[in-house]
C-alpha cells in the first residue's frame, strides 16, 4: 500500500476545493504544517506574553492571552475575521482554551459560562458572522462549559483602524441579568483593553460575581493592530 502523508492529502484537498492555509495562504485544506509549527514555537516561547497588562486601571485585571501579535498569528486572525476561514479557530481557540484552563486551575476558579464581546451589527451583517462568537463557542466546547450571548453592543463604531485616543473611548455594552456567575469574556485581539474593560463593566452591572477577560493575542509588543509587526518598532506600551 502506498503511504500518503497528511500534508500531501491537505495539499490535494486544497487544490480540489480551492482552499488555502489561513496563516500563509499556501494551498491547503486547513492550517499547514509549517504554520502549525510556528504557532507551537510561539506558544512555547518564554517571551510570548501570558497576560496583556492593564496597570493604568487598577479596577481592571490583566487579560489572559495565548499569543503575542506575531505575523502568523495576525494573519490567522485576519483570515478568520475577514475571510471566515474557520480552520484558524481550531488552532487559536484551542491555545486560548488551554491558557484559560491553566490560569483558572491555579486559582481554583470554576468557570460558569463563556461570553464574548460582540462586534458591531454592521460588521456582522457585512461578514455574515461574528468572529468573537465563533472563538467563544469553540473555547466553551474545549472547556466543556456553556456559551451564551450575554452582551449586547450599544454602539456601532468598530475599534479597528481607530487612533489610540479614539480606542480609549471604547464601545458600550449592556448585559442580560447574571446570577452571581463567573463569566469568561472572549475577544480576538487586545490592544488598549478598552473593549474588554467595557464588556467587563457591563457584566458586573448585570450581576456577575467574577469576570475573567481573555483574548487570542496581545499587541503589547507591537506597533499597532494595523501597522508593523517587527519587534524593532515595538511601542511596548502597557496600556
C-alpha positions as CSV (number, residue, x, y, z in Angstrom):
1,X,0.0,0.0,0.0
2,X,1.3,3.5,-0.9
3,X,1.7,5.7,2.1
4,X,0.5,9.3,1.6
5,X,1.4,11.9,4.1
6,X,-1.3,14.1,5.8
7,X,0.4,17.2,4.3
8,X,0.0,15.8,0.8
9,X,-3.6,15.0,1.4
10,X,-4.2,18.5,2.7
11,X,-2.5,20.0,-0.3
12,X,-4.5,17.8,-2.7
13,X,-7.8,18.7,-0.9
14,X,-6.8,22.4,-1.0
15,X,-6.2,22.3,-4.8
16,X,-9.5,20.4,-5.4
17,X,-11.6,22.8,-3.2
18,X,-9.6,26.0,-3.8
19,X,-8.8,26.5,-0.1
20,X,-5.6,27.9,1.5
21,X,-3.9,27.9,4.8
22,X,-5.1,30.9,6.8
23,X,-1.6,31.6,8.1
24,X,0.5,31.7,4.9
25,X,-2.1,31.5,2.1
26,X,-0.5,28.4,0.6
27,X,-2.8,25.8,-0.9
28,X,-4.1,23.5,1.9
29,X,-7.4,22.3,3.2
30,X,-6.5,23.7,6.7
31,X,-3.7,25.2,8.7
32,X,-0.5,23.9,7.0
33,X,2.3,22.0,8.9
34,X,4.7,25.0,8.7
35,X,2.2,27.4,10.3
36,X,1.3,24.9,13.0
37,X,4.9,24.5,13.9
38,X,5.3,28.3,14.0
39,X,2.3,28.6,16.3
40,X,3.7,25.8,18.5
41,X,7.0,27.6,18.8
42,X,5.3,30.9,19.7
43,X,3.1,29.2,22.2
44,X,6.1,27.6,24.0
45,X,8.3,30.6,23.8
46,X,9.2,32.2,27.1
47,X,9.0,35.7,25.5
48,X,5.4,35.2,24.4
49,X,3.1,37.2,26.8
50,X,0.8,35.3,29.1
51,X,-1.2,38.5,30.0
52,X,-1.9,41.8,28.5
53,X,-1.1,44.2,31.3
54,X,-3.5,47.0,32.1
55,X,-1.7,48.6,35.1
56,X,-3.1,52.0,34.4
57,X,-6.6,50.9,35.6
58,X,-6.4,49.1,38.9
59,X,-10.0,48.1,38.8
60,X,-9.5,46.1,35.6
61,X,-7.3,43.0,35.9
62,X,-4.9,41.7,33.3
63,X,-6.2,40.0,30.2
64,X,-5.3,36.3,29.7
65,X,-3.7,35.9,26.2
66,X,-2.4,32.9,24.3
67,X,0.0,34.7,21.9
68,X,1.8,37.9,21.1
69,X,0.6,39.5,17.8
70,X,3.2,37.9,15.6
71,X,3.0,37.8,11.9
72,X,1.5,34.3,11.5
73,X,-1.0,34.8,14.4
74,X,-2.0,38.2,13.0
75,X,-2.7,36.6,9.5
76,X,-4.7,33.8,11.0
77,X,-6.9,36.2,13.0
78,X,-7.4,38.4,9.9
79,X,-8.3,35.3,7.8
80,X,-10.9,34.3,10.4
81,X,-12.2,37.8,10.9
82,X,-12.5,39.0,7.3
83,X,-12.5,35.8,5.2
84,X,-14.4,33.5,7.6
85,X,-11.6,30.9,7.4
86,X,-12.7,28.6,10.2
87,X,-9.6,26.4,10.2
88,X,-7.9,29.2,12.2
89,X,-10.4,28.7,15.0
90,X,-9.3,25.2,16.0
91,X,-5.6,26.3,16.4
92,X,-6.2,29.7,18.0
93,X,-9.2,28.6,20.1
94,X,-7.5,25.5,21.5
95,X,-4.5,27.6,22.6
96,X,-6.7,30.2,24.3
97,X,-8.8,27.5,26.0
98,X,-5.6,25.9,27.3
99,X,-4.4,29.2,28.7
100,X,-7.7,29.9,30.4
101,X,-7.7,26.4,31.9
102,X,-4.2,26.9,33.2
103,X,-5.0,30.2,35.0
104,X,-8.3,29.1,36.4
105,X,-6.7,25.8,37.7
106,X,-4.0,27.8,39.5
107,X,-6.7,29.9,41.2
108,X,-9.1,27.0,41.7
109,X,-11.7,29.2,40.0
110,X,-14.8,27.4,38.5
111,X,-16.0,29.0,35.2
112,X,-19.8,29.0,34.8
113,X,-20.2,30.5,31.4
114,X,-18.3,31.8,28.3
115,X,-19.4,35.0,26.7
116,X,-17.9,37.3,24.0
117,X,-17.6,41.0,23.2
118,X,-19.9,41.2,20.2
119,X,-18.8,43.1,17.1
120,X,-21.0,45.8,15.6
121,X,-24.3,44.9,13.9
122,X,-23.0,46.5,10.6
123,X,-19.8,44.4,10.7
124,X,-21.7,41.2,11.4
125,X,-24.1,41.8,8.5
126,X,-21.1,42.6,6.2
127,X,-19.2,39.5,7.1
128,X,-22.0,37.1,7.9
129,X,-20.6,36.1,11.2
130,X,-19.1,37.4,14.5
131,X,-15.6,36.1,14.8
132,X,-15.6,36.6,18.6
133,X,-18.7,34.5,19.0
134,X,-17.1,31.7,16.9
135,X,-14.0,31.8,19.1
136,X,-16.1,31.8,22.3
137,X,-18.1,28.9,21.2
138,X,-15.0,26.9,20.4
139,X,-13.4,27.8,23.7
140,X,-16.6,26.8,25.6
141,X,-16.6,23.4,23.8
142,X,-13.0,22.8,24.7
143,X,-13.6,23.8,28.4
144,X,-17.0,22.0,28.5
145,X,-18.9,24.9,29.8
146,X,-22.0,26.7,28.4
147,X,-21.5,29.6,25.9
148,X,-24.1,32.4,26.0
149,X,-24.7,35.6,24.1
150,X,-25.0,37.7,27.3
151,X,-23.7,41.0,26.0
152,X,-25.4,43.4,23.5
153,X,-23.4,46.2,21.9
154,X,-25.0,49.6,22.1
155,X,-22.6,51.4,19.8
156,X,-22.0,50.7,16.1
157,X,-18.5,52.2,15.8
158,X,-15.8,49.5,15.4
159,X,-12.4,49.7,17.1
160,X,-10.3,48.6,14.1
161,X,-8.5,51.4,12.3
162,X,-9.1,54.0,15.1
163,X,-6.5,56.1,16.8
164,X,-5.3,55.3,20.3
165,X,-7.3,58.2,21.8
166,X,-10.5,57.1,19.9
167,X,-10.0,53.5,21.0
168,X,-9.8,54.6,24.7
169,X,-13.3,55.9,24.4
170,X,-14.4,52.4,23.5
171,X,-17.7,50.7,22.8
172,X,-20.7,50.4,25.2
173,X,-22.4,47.2,26.1
174,X,-25.3,46.1,28.2
175,X,-25.6,42.7,29.9
176,X,-28.5,40.3,30.4
177,X,-29.1,39.5,34.1
178,X,-26.5,37.2,35.5
179,X,-27.0,35.4,38.9
180,X,-23.6,35.6,40.6
181,X,-21.8,33.6,38.0
182,X,-18.1,33.5,36.9
183,X,-18.0,34.7,33.3
184,X,-15.1,34.5,30.9
185,X,-15.5,37.1,28.2
186,X,-13.6,36.5,24.9
187,X,-12.2,38.8,22.2
188,X,-9.7,38.2,19.4
189,X,-7.0,40.8,19.9
190,X,-6.5,43.2,22.9
191,X,-4.8,46.5,22.1
192,X,-5.7,49.1,24.7
193,X,-8.0,46.7,26.6
194,X,-10.9,49.1,26.3
195,X,-13.4,46.7,24.6
196,X,-12.9,44.0,27.3
197,X,-12.9,46.6,30.0
198,X,-16.3,47.9,28.9
199,X,-17.6,44.4,28.4
200,X,-16.4,43.5,31.9
201,X,-18.1,46.6,33.4
202,X,-21.4,45.6,31.8
203,X,-21.2,42.1,33.0
204,X,-20.6,43.2,36.6
205,X,-23.6,45.6,36.3
206,X,-25.6,42.6,35.1
207,X,-24.8,40.7,38.3
208,X,-21.7,38.7,37.5
209,X,-19.7,37.5,40.6
210,X,-16.4,37.5,38.7
211,X,-15.4,38.4,35.1
212,X,-12.3,37.0,33.5
213,X,-11.1,38.6,30.3
214,X,-9.3,36.6,27.6
215,X,-8.1,37.2,24.1
216,X,-6.2,35.2,21.5
217,X,-3.4,37.8,21.1
218,X,-1.9,40.9,22.7
219,X,-0.4,43.8,20.7
220,X,1.6,45.0,23.7
221,X,4.8,44.3,21.9
222,X,3.7,45.5,18.5
223,X,3.3,49.0,17.0
224,X,-0.4,48.7,16.4
225,X,-3.0,46.3,15.1
226,X,-2.7,47.6,11.6
227,X,0.9,48.6,11.3
228,X,4.3,46.8,11.5
229,X,4.7,43.5,13.3
230,X,8.5,43.9,13.7
231,X,9.9,43.9,17.2
232,X,12.3,46.6,16.3
233,X,9.4,49.0,16.0
234,X,7.6,47.8,19.1
235,X,5.9,50.5,21.1
236,X,6.0,48.4,24.2
237,X,3.1,50.3,25.7
238,X,1.4,48.5,28.6
239,X,-1.9,50.3,28.3
